[in-house]
Amino acid sequence: MPQIELIMLQVSVLRNNTDEVKKRLAVKQFKQPELVDAIIALDDERKKLQADFDGTQAKVNAASKEIGKMMAQGKKEEAESIKSDVASWKATLEPLKEQMAVVEKQLADTLVILPNLPSSQVPEGKTPEENVVVREGGIKPILAEGAVPHWDLIKQYDLVDFETGAKITGSGFPLYKGKGAKLQRALVSYFLDYNIAAGYTEYIPPYMVNEASAFATGQLPDKEGQMYHATADNFYLIPTAEVPVTNIYRDTILKKEELPVKMTAYSPCFRREAGSFGKDVRGLNRVHQFEKVEIIQIVEPETSYAVLDEMVLHVEELLQSLQLPYRILRLCGGDMGFTSAITYDFEVFSAAQERWLEVSSVSNFEGYQTNRMKCRYKDADGKMQFTHSLNGSSLALPRIVACLLENNQTAEGINLPEVLHGYFGAAKIS
């Protein structure tokens, strides 16, 4: 839970901008705006209890000094009289302290129900259909007659074994093999090299995190049901490398000259919720375990939106290098994640399925995560400020693989984009 100084910082924003906060929460389709008033009321109660505690403690301290003076002057009877008052006052301190702890916990528990406020750039809307297409790129391929979706190509070229994966673990845990495993490795290596060339430092993070880390980046309490939980140790399998990598800077004070911090990491990702039925979950469209390369930046607040544009361009150019048709969406308030202030989704076109598949989200969290993490820096005036955090998929593999297979299928095999030839060791899968 947040420490009291962080609670006070968050409440001050709600108190000073109540109407604006409710307006922005409505953009995100948040259904409990009354919690803003409840939080302010709880903070009022906390302040009153604190004032009562401080006032009583001040009386105890002043009386204790007076008793010392009286004893030194030999006024024992007067001193004993004041001692009884002091004892009475002291008796009220512990209950006040206990009441404050209860109210502070209620305040903290209610605060974490509030999502991050959306940026003013976020369009209004409730459903994915109301997301705004920013731009499209690439050329949609025209497939030859008889072209098939990737789940058939996977069987034809013996790339992924879903049945054995289900036997080993369960449905949604694919077993990559042969050239399928090699393609995975080629893509991961290419994505990492591409990010490193852009100034990102590579990390290999732990694939499980503790509760404090999951809370810091906003997975708890929002996504608790979607994460695999190792209950004996109270660890969570990561849903993305964003969680452990961002937490590298939890409880950290950075120097201004250390910013921006640019990090990249490959990891397997684990998600319990596998979505709907039918074509949405066929083959690699939606699985419980998948591979992803992530980019994360920690930056000064005034630069975070310029950095967001930079990261969007970085992912766009990566998709262009794979010669995949894509589009970029600015998500409407109702389709955004709990922790994000603004999100751009990238989708690639699956020619065989004739549909768009999401392969990346690039988000600016502003100070939401860094507030929880206590990740701060000293500005040019030496004043302590919270940093901003951003992250993006660069890229998520399953649907990239699906589109590479489908869009590049020929009678002679599956052609691979030129950038992958050296990593894969061949120009095609045959």
C-alpha positions in Angstrom: 0.0 0.0 0.0 1.2 3.6 -0.6 3.0 5.3 2.2 1.2 8.3 3.9 3.2 11.0 2.0 2.1 9.4 -1.3 -1.5 9.2 -0.1 -1.5 12.9 0.7 0.0 13.8 -2.7 -2.7 11.8 -4.5 -5.5 13.2 -2.4 -4.4 16.8 -2.9 -4.8 16.3 -6.7 -8.4 15.0 -6.1 -9.2 17.8 -3.6 -7.9 20.6 -5.8 -9.3 19.3 -9.1 -12.4 17.4 -8.0 -14.7 18.3 -11.0 -11.9 17.8 -13.6 -10.9 14.5 -12.0 -14.5 13.2 -12.3 -14.8 14.5 -15.8 -11.6 12.6 -16.9 -12.7 9.4 -15.0 -15.9 9.5 -17.0 -13.9 9.5 -20.2 -12.4 6.2 -19.0 -15.9 4.9 -18.3 -15.2 4.7 -14.6 -18.5 3.8 -12.9 -17.8 5.0 -9.3 -17.1 8.8 -9.4 -18.5 9.0 -5.8 -15.3 7.4 -4.6 -13.5 10.7 -5.2 -15.8 12.4 -2.6 -15.4 9.4 -0.3 -11.6 9.7 -0.5 -11.7 13.4 0.3 -14.1 12.6 3.3 -11.7 9.9 4.5 -8.8 12.3 4.3 -10.8 14.9 6.2 -11.3 12.3 8.9 -7.6 11.4 8.9 -6.7 15.0 9.3 -9.0 15.5 12.2 -7.7 12.4 14.0 -4.1 13.6 13.3 -4.9 17.0 14.7 -6.5 15.5 17.8 -3.5 13.2 18.3 -1.0 16.1 17.8 -2.9 18.4 20.1 -3.1 15.8 22.9 0.5 14.9 22.4 1.4 18.6 22.7 -0.5 18.9 26.0 1.3 15.8 27.3 4.7 17.2 26.3 4.0 20.6 27.8 2.6 19.1 31.1 5.5 16.8 31.4 7.9 19.8 31.3 5.8 21.6 33.8 5.9 18.6 36.2 9.6 18.5 35.9 9.8 22.2 36.9 7.4 21.7 39.9 9.3 18.7 41.2 12.5 20.7 41.0 10.8 23.4 43.0 9.5 21.0 45.6 5.9 21.4 44.5 5.1 17.7 44.7 1.3 17.9 45.3 0.8 20.2 42.3 3.0 18.0 40.2 1.0 14.9 41.3 -2.3 16.7 40.3 -1.0 17.4 36.8 0.3 13.8 36.5 -3.3 12.5 36.7 -4.2 14.8 33.8 -1.2 13.5 31.8 -2.2 9.9 32.4 -5.7 10.6 31.2 -4.4 12.3 28.1 -2.0 9.5 27.4 -4.7 7.0 27.6 -6.5 8.6 24.6 -3.3 8.6 22.4 -3.2 4.9 21.6 -6.9 4.7 20.5 -6.4 7.7 18.3 -3.4 6.1 16.8 -5.4 2.9 16.1 -8.2 4.9 14.6 -5.8 6.8 12.3 -4.3 3.4 11.1 -7.8 2.2 10.3 -8.7 5.3 8.3 -5.4 5.4 6.5 -5.9 1.8 5.4 -9.4 2.6 4.2 -8.0 5.6 2.4 -5.3 3.6 0.7 -7.6 0.8 -0.2 -10.1 3.2 -1.8 -7.4 5.2 -3.7 -6.1 2.1 -5.5 -9.6 1.5 -6.9 -9.2 4.7 -9.0 -7.6 4.2 -12.4 -5.0 6.5 -13.8 -6.6 9.7 -15.3 -6.7 9.7 -19.1 -4.8 12.4 -21.0 -6.7 15.2 -22.6 -5.7 13.6 -25.9 -7.7 10.5 -25.2 -10.9 10.3 -27.4 -14.2 9.6 -25.7 -15.8 6.2 -26.4 -16.8 3.0 -24.8 -15.8 0.2 -27.1 -12.8 -0.8 -29.4 -15.0 0.3 -32.4 -14.6 3.9 -31.2 -10.8 3.8 -31.2 -9.2 6.4 -33.6 -7.1 5.2 -36.5 -4.1 7.5 -36.5 -2.5 6.1 -39.7 -1.9 2.9 -41.7 1.2 1.6 -43.5 2.4 -1.3 -45.6 0.6 -3.1 -48.4 -2.0 -5.8 -47.7 -1.0 -8.9 -49.7 -3.3 -10.6 -52.2 -3.0 -14.3 -51.4 -3.2 -17.0 -54.1 -6.2 -19.2 -54.3 -6.0 -21.9 -51.7 -4.2 -19.8 -49.1 -4.8 -21.0 -45.5 -4.7 -19.5 -42.0 -1.6 -19.9 -39.8 -3.0 -22.8 -37.8 -3.0 -24.9 -41.0 0.4 -23.7 -42.0 1.8 -24.6 -38.6 0.7 -28.2 -39.1 1.9 -28.3 -42.7 5.4 -27.2 -41.8 5.4 -28.8 -38.3 6.2 -25.6 -36.5 4.1 -25.7 -33.3 2.6 -28.7 -31.5 -0.5 -27.5 -29.5 -1.6 -31.0 -28.6 1.7 -31.9 -26.8 1.8 -28.5 -25.2 -1.7 -29.2 -23.8 -0.5 -32.6 -22.6 2.5 -31.1 -20.8 0.7 -28.2 -19.3 -2.8 -27.4 -20.6 -4.6 -25.6 -23.4 -3.0 -22.3 -24.5 0.6 -23.4 -23.9 2.1 -24.0 -27.3 5.2 -26.2 -27.9 7.4 -24.7 -30.6 9.6 -27.1 -32.4 12.2 -27.2 -35.2 11.9 -24.2 -37.6 9.0 -22.8 -35.4 11.4 -22.6 -32.4 14.1 -21.2 -34.7 11.8 -18.5 -36.0 10.9 -17.5 -32.4 14.5 -17.2 -31.5 15.3 -15.2 -34.7 12.5 -12.7 -34.0 13.6 -12.2 -30.3 17.2 -11.7 -31.3 16.3 -9.2 -34.1 13.9 -7.3 -31.9 16.5 -7.0 -29.1 19.2 -5.9 -31.5 16.9 -3.3 -33.0 16.1 -1.9 -29.6 19.7 -1.9 -28.4 20.7 0.0 -31.6 18.2 2.7 -30.6 20.0 3.1 -27.2 18.0 0.7 -25.0 20.0 -1.3 -22.4 19.1 -5.1 -22.5 18.0 -6.9 -19.3 17.0 -10.4 -18.5 14.6 -10.0 -15.6 13.1 -12.5 -13.1 10.0 -14.1 -14.5 8.2 -14.0 -11.2 7.6 -10.9 -9.1 6.6 -10.2 -5.5 3.4 -8.4 -4.5 5.1 -5.1 -4.0 6.4 -5.1 -7.6 3.0 -6.1 -9.0 1.3 -3.3 -7.0 3.9 -0.7 -8.1 3.2 -1.1 -11.8 -0.6 -1.4 -11.3 -1.2 -5.1 -11.9 -2.5 -5.4 -8.4 -5.3 -5.0 -7.5 -6.6 -4.5 -11.1 -5.4 -7.7 -12.9 -5.1 -10.1 -10.0 -7.4 -12.6 -11.6 -5.4 -12.6 -14.9 -2.1 -13.5 -13.3 -0.8 -16.9 -12.3 -0.1 -16.8 -8.5 2.5 -19.0 -6.8 0.7 -19.0 -3.5 3.3 -20.7 -1.3 5.8 -17.8 -1.9 3.2 -15.2 -2.8 5.0 -14.6 -6.2 3.2 -13.8 -9.5 4.3 -15.0 -12.9 4.8 -11.9 -15.0 2.2 -10.9 -17.6 4.9 -8.8 -19.4 8.5 -7.8 -18.8 7.2 -4.3 -18.0 6.6 -5.4 -14.4 10.0 -6.5 -13.3 12.0 -4.1 -15.5 10.1 -1.0 -14.4 10.5 -2.1 -10.8 14.3 -2.0 -11.1 13.8 1.7 -10.2 11.4 1.2 -7.3 12.4 3.2 -4.2 15.1 5.0 -6.3 16.2 8.6 -6.5 17.7 9.3 -9.9 19.9 12.2 -10.9 18.6 14.5 -13.6 21.5 13.6 -15.8 20.7 9.9 -15.6 17.4 10.5 -17.4 16.0 9.2 -19.7 16.5 5.6 -18.6 15.9 3.3 -21.6 15.5 -0.5 -21.1 14.6 -3.5 -23.2 13.9 -7.1 -22.2 12.7 -10.4 -23.7 10.5 -12.6 -21.5 7.9 -15.2 -21.7 4.5 -13.8 -20.6 1.8 -15.6 -18.7 -1.9 -14.6 -18.7 -4.7 -16.7 -17.3 -7.5 -15.0 -19.2 -7.6 -16.4 -22.8 -10.4 -14.4 -24.2 -13.4 -15.5 -26.3 -14.2 -18.5 -28.5 -13.9 -19.2 -32.2 -11.4 -17.6 -34.5 -10.3 -15.1 -31.9 -8.5 -17.9 -30.1 -7.5 -20.2 -32.9 -3.9 -21.1 -33.2 -1.6 -18.4 -32.0 -4.2 -15.7 -31.8 -4.6 -15.9 -28.1 -2.6 -18.1 -25.7 -1.7 -18.3 -22.0 2.0 -18.3 -22.5 3.7 -16.2 -25.2 7.0 -14.4 -25.9 7.5 -10.7 -26.1 10.2 -8.1 -26.3 9.4 -4.9 -24.3 10.8 -1.4 -24.3 10.5 0.8 -21.1 11.5 4.4 -20.5 11.7 6.4 -17.3 11.8 10.1 -18.1 11.3 13.7 -16.9 7.6 14.6 -16.8 8.0 17.5 -19.3 9.5 15.1 -22.0 7.2 12.1 -21.6 4.8 13.0 -24.5 7.7 13.6 -26.9 9.2 10.3 -25.8 5.8 8.6 -26.4 5.9 9.9 -30.0 9.4 8.6 -30.3 8.5 5.1 -29.0 5.5 4.9 -31.4 7.8 5.8 -34.3 10.3 3.2 -33.1 7.7 0.4 -33.1 6.2 1.6 -36.4 9.6 1.4 -38.1 10.2 -2.1 -36.7 6.9 -3.3 -38.3 7.9 -1.6 -41.6 11.2 -3.6 -41.5 9.1 -6.8 -41.3 7.1 -5.7 -44.3 3.8 -6.2 -42.6 0.7 -4.1 -43.2 -0.2 -2.3 -40.0 -2.3 0.4 -38.5 -1.9 2.6 -35.4 -4.9 3.3 -33.1 -5.3 5.8 -30.4 -7.4 4.0 -27.8 -10.6 5.6 -26.6 -11.2 6.0 -22.9 -13.4 2.9 -22.5 -10.8 0.6 -24.2 -7.8 1.8 -22.2 -5.9 -0.1 -19.5 -6.3 0.8 -15.8 -2.8 2.3 -15.4 -2.4 4.1 -18.7 -2.9 7.8 -19.3 -2.8 7.3 -23.1 -2.3 4.2 -25.3 -1.5 3.6 -28.9 -2.2 0.1 -30.2 -0.5 -1.4 -33.3 -2.4 -4.0 -35.3 -1.1 -6.0 -38.3 -3.3 -7.3 -41.0 -3.8 -11.1 -41.2 -4.5 -11.7 -44.9 -5.7 -15.3 -44.5 -8.0 -14.4 -41.6 -8.9 -11.1 -43.2 -8.7 -9.3 -39.9 -6.5 -7.0 -37.8 -4.5 -8.5 -34.9 -3.1 -6.5 -32.1 0.7 -6.9 -31.8 1.8 -3.9 -29.6 0.6 -1.3 -27.1 2.7 1.8 -26.4 1.6 3.7 -23.3 2.4 6.7 -21.2 1.6 6.1 -17.6 2.7 9.7 -16.6 3.3 9.6 -12.8 0.9 6.8 -11.9 3.4 3.9 -11.7 6.3 6.1 -10.5 4.2 7.5 -7.6 3.4 3.9 -6.5 7.1 2.9 -7.0 8.5 6.1 -5.3 10.8 6.6 -8.3 11.9 10.2 -8.2 14.7 12.5 -9.4 16.1 15.9 -8.4 15.3 18.6 -10.9 17.6 21.5 -11.9 16.6 23.4 -8.8 17.3 20.4 -6.6 13.6 19.8 -5.9 12.4 16.2 -5.7 10.0 15.2 -8.5 8.3 12.0 -9.6 9.5 10.7 -12.9 7.1 9.5 -15.7 7.2 5.9 -17.0 6.3 4.6 -20.5 6.4 1.1 -22.1 5.6 -0.6 -25.3 5.7 -4.1 -26.9 8.5 -4.3 -29.4 7.0 -6.8 -30.3 4.7 -9.6 -29.1 5.5 -12.7 -31.1 2.5 -15.0 -31.5 0.5 -12.7 -33.8 3.6 -11.5 -35.6 4.4 -15.1 -36.4 0.8 -15.7 -37.4 0.9 -12.8 -39.9 4.4 -13.6 -41.2 3.2 -17.1 -42.0 -0.1 -16.2 -43.5 0.9 -13.1 -45.5 4.1 -14.7 -47.0 2.8 -18.1 -47.9 3.6 -19.4 -51.4 3.4 -22.8 -53.1 7.2 -23.2 -52.5 7.2 -22.2 -48.9 6.9 -19.2 -46.6 9.1 -16.3 -47.5 10.7 -14.3 -44.7 11.4 -10.6 -44.7 15.1 -9.8 -45.5 15.9 -8.5 -42.0 15.3 -12.0 -40.6 17.4 -14.0 -43.2 20.6 -13.7 -41.2 18.9 -14.5 -37.9 16.9 -17.4 -39.2 19.7 -18.7 -41.5 17.5 -19.0 -44.5 15.2 -16.8 -46.7 12.2 -19.1 -46.3 10.5 -21.8 -44.4 10.1 -24.9 -46.6 
